[in-house]
Amino acid sequence: MTMPFILRVRLFIALLILAAQACCIPLNMMAEDHSEQFALLVGIDKYKDSRWDTLRGPGNDVALIRGLLVKKYQFPDDNGSTDSQSHIRTLIGIQATHQQIKDVFQHQLIDNAHKFPNARVVFYYSGHGSLMPDSSGTNGGEYRASLVPADRDVNGVSDISDQELRGWLSELRKYTNRITVILDSCYSGSPTRAIELQLTTKEVPPDPALTGASAKGAMRGPVFTPLVSLSDGIALLYSSLRYEKSTETDLSDSDGTLRRHGVFTYYLVQALMAEPSLSYRAAVDRVSGILRRSYGQDPEAAGSPEKPAFYSEGIDEDPFIKITSGAISGRQFSIQAGTSLTLQGGEFIAIYNASSKQLRGEDGKLAMGRVTNVRQFDSDAELSASPTTPIPADSKVVIVTPHFGNLRLRVNLATDLPSFTRSRQDQMFADKLKIRLNGSKLVDLESTQWDIGIQIACSDSSGRPLSFYPNTGKGGAASSCVTPRKDVAYLVAANGRGPLFDYWVPPTEDNVEGLALAVEQDAKQENLRALANARSPLNGKIGISLIRVNTEVDASGEESQVSEDELANDTAGVFQIREQSPKDHLRLKILNNSTRDLDVALIALETSGAVHILTPRGVGTEIKGQGSLYESDIYDVNAPSGVQTFMVIAYTHSVDFQDSPNFLTLEQPGVPSLNQKGLTDPLSWLVQQSASGISRDTPPSPLNLSSWTVIKINAILHY
């Protein structure tokens, strides 16, 4: 049987890698947990059937996850014991057959959980993923995701379907409610745009039993059910949304050695090594910025996302970063953390006194500062103001705004497209666009490692661009172009997804500014997504619900509301919104589970590239402590397809701020200015800075870490 192509791609999702960094001090961070713990770690890098591509990362990923569990989460290191006595079992490569995975899952996880009730249990999978038909008919004839065992298609062996895995977990759930499932793989059938980054995706074509199935993983491709259903007591971690690809690439371990790793696993394990007390959701949020911007992945945590990672209750001290330059008497100092902990420069940091254990809010805080210069394992930083008395060398440093700082969107102008896609007009357009973007504060022009590319290609008969990927020459042949030939310019993501925003224009001088603004809108959205307050006591206490407003149209064409339904998020913790007639309408409900009265500003980062402030007049609306806000205004959902993010910025009343924050200027296209009237309060200043990409001095007054937080949810629009 001849397969059209075999990509190396990752099926749903992932967590955990890397070895511990010396930058952070564990001290007595975790109280002893006397419960038992068991893990099954599966990493399939080789398959018995040569048609399925060999991978290089899963074995390394499994080793790093094992190290994380042993070093940070009290899993016994059973090296030297028999397999039957091991707390951590691993299946690597061709060991991981369908039957072997099933048997070890039973013996290692289910049987041990039965013997030791409420044990902490981990199932990790890294390898190829694919699709299977819904043979049960319970999914309405749609397709189901599957894990690909090492012996797929050998003597008729099939994939591990979502139904089968769900059955295993259902049995396991009878004996424990502390289950962690980490699936590091994905399904998608379109070519990946991963040449310059030396990325590898992990995927095989659909199970041969899936006859006539499309191999496309785009949102207009086959719809399938996730591998695992939501359930209390099961925490699910996914490296990307279902239609995205997850990737592995060569990354530097703590000893400086380059090894192949899954990017989600690599960065997430670094986050957990540095701060084991993070919840699943906080850990995913910590790495989502770099994954989305650099690899086109939107990781998700679902099921029990607010639980501490690996259900590690008992952590009694927050980890911190050491000061390496001695006591601080001026503004300059150094810290023992760098790019190995995903620092990029520009992040806000807080310094707490040495006796503080819970490093959040204002209690025990000595000073604020920013990271100014980043190296691999250490960085320079600067205080917001000179201290009145020296700050002791044993004080504790923590990151306040992870992934927020000086990072710009990397843009590839794709100047080496195949010659038949380049005309004199195209070249003039590209040259003028280069001049325009060179002056932007939000982007850097790159030709190797990039986040989005600007593509010029011929269009088909509908006017839509054909798929030429920058620097690869892949895509439709020149003879596929409409006659007479008409070129269009558009944006494409590094993972091959595009045209972004469903936007393309003729490559003429009149359209240079429009395409440049589209680039800046993408950069602005990514910067806003990266905004967070990792040190807020309000974290985990604000929730968002989406309410679908159902309408009907009468004979005269008038539309009226008939009912409302609260949307349930799917297994990956993501809302799925599919096109309905005549329109999709939403209301949003915000829950305040804290005891404090808060103002909340609701912001939509739309798939069109627009930024909309949904609360009136661009300012916050009050929610009482333990109360909720039900938005009276109806929000219309519009094409194109893609990931739409709803953000809530929650903050205490203006008693904490000299002026009430106003976010309305975020709706303006392009780069917002910091020199605007009304930006005298520190929170709106910070939000504006995140959108502008301008790292400038310090806020007009100190940031109160107890006074604000940011919450985000994703919705996938299917149009």
ABEGO torsion letter per residue (X at the ends): XBBABBBBBBBAEBBEBEBBBAABBAEBABBBBABBBBBBBBBBABBABAABBBBAAAAAAAAAAAAAAAAAAGBBBABGBBAAABABBBBBEAABBAAAAAAAAAAAAAAAAAABBGBBBBBBBBEBBBBBBBAAGAAGGBBBBBBBBAABGBGGBBBBBAAAAAAAAAAAAAABABBBBBBBBBBBABBBBAAAAGBBBBBBBBBAABBGBBABABAABBBBBBABBBBBGBBBBBABBAABBBBBBBBBBAAGBBBBBBAAAAAAAAAAAABAABBAAAAAAAAAAAAAAAAGBBBBBBGBAABBBGGBBGBABBBBBBBAAEBBABABBBBBBBAAAGBAEGBBBBBBBAABABBBEABGBABBBBBABBBAABBBBBBABBBABBBBAABBBBBABBGBEABBBBBBAGAABBAAABBAAAAAAAAAAAAAAAABAABBBBABBBABBBBBBBBBAAGBBBBBBBGAGBEBBAAABBOBBBBBBBBBBAAGBOBBGGBBBBBBAAAAAAAAAAAAAAAAAAAAAABBBAABAABGABBBBBBBBBBBBBAAGBBBBABBBBBBBBAAGBBBBBBBOABBBBBBBBBBABABBBBBBBBBBBAAGBBBBABBGGBBBBBBBGBBBBBABBBBBBOBBEBBBBBBBBBBBAAABABBBBAAAAABBEBBBABBBGAABAAAAAAAAAAAGBBBEBBABBBBAAABBBBBBBBBBBX
